[in-house]
Amino acid sequence: MLCGGLFSNDVLSTWFSSIALLHCIRDNPRLKEELLRVLLASNPDGTPVSLLQQCFQWLVQANRPQTRIGILQLLCTWLAHCPAAVRRFLSAPSNEPVNGVASQSASTGSVARGANLSVLIAEVATVVNEDETEVAVRGLITLLTCICVLFNSNDVPGFDRYVSVSSSYVLLFLFAVFVSIFYFFILTSYY
């Protein structure tokens, strides 16, 4: 029932389902890991899709900020303090384009790992408008990125903590996003 509401076209159903599910898994590491085993409807090629990957795909496809905020809150709660979920999120291939380039290379047939994270970082880097809901979405995406760095168990190739944290441009970028969100809320609170 929660999964049906989570992927509904109704904004309120998606919002309430994601909030209800995040409260169920909050502070429950065993349930977070159990949810990693949940498989949903099949892809066109017949392979089942995990709940985590379906949440990410719905996040990318959703155009309503309320839907995106609810799913981002769920993903942040799910990945926090759950290295197995972070590992699955970082190692999952993505069918979504990253800056217009599909994650599966036609020439090599290989699937890009970490494409989920790349899609999120690319979205934060491209500022379309600065309304409150978009700032909240960008802030939650930044928080999810930080959760992936903090709770990474270092067993996804190319995503160990040292590589993630030592790349200074990523840290500067995340800091700049936090500062811009902070200034946005300060400036809007005076008006």
matplotlib code that plots the C-alpha trace (Angstrom):
import matplotlib.pyplot as plt

x = [0.0, 2.8, 4.7, 1.5, 1.1, 4.9, 4.8, 1.4, 0.8, -1.0, 1.4, -0.2, -0.2, 3.5, 4.3, 2.4, 3.6, 7.3, 6.9, 5.1, 7.8, 10.7, 9.2, 8.9, 12.6, 14.0, 16.3, 15.7, 18.8, 17.4, 14.3, 16.5, 18.4, 15.2, 13.9, 16.9, 15.5, 12.2, 11.7, 9.0, 7.7, 10.0, 12.0, 11.1, 13.9, 12.2, 14.6, 13.0, 13.7, 14.7, 12.7, 15.8, 16.3, 12.6, 12.7, 15.6, 14.0, 10.8, 12.8, 14.5, 11.2, 9.1, 8.5, 6.6, 8.9, 6.6, 7.1, 10.8, 11.2, 9.3, 11.4, 14.6, 13.6, 13.0, 16.3, 18.2, 16.6, 17.2, 20.8, 21.8, 23.5, 23.0, 26.3, 24.5, 22.0, 24.8, 26.7, 23.7, 22.9, 26.5, 26.9, 23.5, 23.6, 21.3, 19.3, 18.8, 21.0, 23.8, 24.2, 22.6, 24.8, 23.3, 25.1, 25.5, 28.3, 27.3, 30.8, 31.9, 28.5, 29.7, 27.4, 28.5, 28.6, 27.7, 25.5, 22.8, 25.2, 26.4, 22.8, 22.2, 25.4, 24.7, 21.3, 22.6, 25.3, 22.7, 20.7, 17.4, 15.6, 15.9, 12.5, 12.1, 11.1, 14.0, 16.4, 15.0, 15.4, 19.0, 19.7, 18.3, 20.3, 23.4, 22.5, 22.0, 25.4, 27.1, 25.3, 26.8, 30.2, 29.8, 28.2, 30.2, 31.8, 34.6, 33.7, 32.4, 35.3, 36.0, 33.9, 36.1, 36.0, 39.5, 38.8, 35.4, 36.6, 40.1, 38.7, 38.7, 36.4, 33.6, 34.0, 34.2, 31.1, 29.1, 30.2, 29.1, 25.7, 25.2, 26.3, 23.9, 21.0, 21.9, 21.9, 18.7, 16.9, 18.4, 17.4, 13.9, 13.3, 13.6, 10.9]
y = [0.0, 2.4, 1.5, 2.1, 5.6, 6.3, 6.0, 7.6, 10.6, 12.2, 14.6, 14.1, 10.3, 10.4, 12.8, 11.0, 7.6, 8.7, 10.3, 7.3, 5.0, 7.1, 7.1, 3.3, 2.9, 5.7, 4.3, 0.8, -0.5, -4.0, -2.7, -0.5, -3.5, -5.6, -2.9, -3.4, -6.8, -5.5, -5.9, -4.1, -4.4, -5.5, -3.4, -3.8, -6.3, -8.5, -7.8, -6.7, -3.2, -2.7, -0.3, 1.9, 2.2, 2.8, 5.6, 7.2, 6.8, 8.4, 11.2, 12.0, 11.8, 13.7, 17.3, 18.4, 19.7, 18.2, 14.8, 15.3, 16.6, 13.6, 11.1, 12.9, 12.8, 9.1, 8.5, 10.5, 8.6, 5.3, 5.8, 7.5, 4.9, 2.2, 1.4, -1.4, 1.0, 3.5, 0.7, -0.3, 3.3, 4.0, 0.8, 0.9, 1.6, 4.3, 4.4, 8.1, 10.4, 12.3, 15.7, 14.3, 11.2, 7.8, 5.8, 2.8, 3.2, 2.0, 1.3, -0.7, -2.0, -1.2, 0.4, 3.4, 2.8, 5.8, 7.3, 8.0, 10.2, 11.9, 12.7, 14.3, 16.4, 17.5, 18.7, 20.7, 22.3, 23.6, 26.3, 27.0, 29.2, 30.2, 29.8, 28.2, 24.8, 24.5, 25.6, 22.9, 20.3, 21.4, 21.3, 17.8, 16.6, 18.0, 16.3, 13.0, 13.5, 14.1, 11.0, 8.9, 10.2, 9.8, 6.3, 4.8, 1.5, 1.9, -1.2, 0.4, 0.8, 4.5, 5.6, 5.1, 7.9, 9.1, 9.6, 11.3, 13.6, 14.3, 15.8, 19.4, 20.7, 18.4, 19.8, 23.4, 22.8, 21.3, 24.2, 26.7, 25.0, 25.1, 28.8, 29.7, 27.9, 29.6, 33.1, 32.4, 31.6, 34.6, 37.0, 35.6, 35.7, 39.5, 40.0]
z = [0.0, 0.9, -2.3, -4.4, -2.8, -3.1, -6.9, -7.4, -9.7, -6.8, -5.0, -1.6, -1.9, -2.8, 0.0, 2.8, 1.7, 1.6, 5.1, 6.5, 5.1, 6.4, 9.9, 9.7, 8.9, 11.0, 13.7, 12.4, 10.6, 10.2, 8.4, 6.2, 5.0, 4.6, 2.2, 0.0, -0.8, -2.0, -5.7, -7.7, -11.3, -14.0, -16.4, -20.1, -20.4, -17.7, -14.8, -11.5, -10.1, -6.5, -4.3, -3.9, -7.6, -8.3, -5.7, -7.5, -10.9, -9.6, -8.1, -11.4, -13.4, -10.9, -11.8, -8.7, -5.9, -3.2, -4.7, -5.0, -1.4, 0.0, -1.9, -1.0, 2.7, 2.4, 0.6, 3.2, 6.1, 4.4, 3.5, 6.8, 9.1, 6.6, 4.7, 2.8, 1.3, 0.4, -1.3, -3.3, -4.2, -5.3, -7.2, -9.0, -12.7, -13.8, -17.0, -16.6, -18.7, -17.0, -18.7, -21.8, -22.0, -21.1, -18.4, -20.7, -23.2, -26.6, -27.6, -24.6, -23.4, -19.8, -17.3, -15.4, -11.6, -9.4, -12.1, -9.5, -7.6, -10.8, -11.8, -8.4, -8.4, -12.0, -10.9, -8.0, -10.2, -12.7, -11.1, -13.0, -10.5, -6.9, -5.5, -2.0, -3.1, -5.5, -2.8, -0.5, -3.2, -3.8, -0.1, 0.3, -2.7, -1.1, 2.2, 0.4, -1.3, 2.1, 3.6, 0.8, 1.7, 5.5, 5.5, 2.6, 3.7, 1.0, -0.9, -4.1, -6.6, -7.2, -4.2, -1.2, 1.4, 0.7, -3.0, -2.2, 0.5, -0.9, -4.1, -3.0, -5.7, -4.4, -0.9, -2.2, -4.3, -1.4, 0.8, -1.8, -2.0, 1.8, 1.8, -1.0, 0.8, 4.1, 2.4, 0.6, 3.8, 5.6, 2.8, 2.5, 6.2, 6.2, 3.6]

ax = plt.figure().add_subplot(projection="3d")
ax.plot(x, y, z, "-o")
ax.set_aspect("equal")
plt.show()
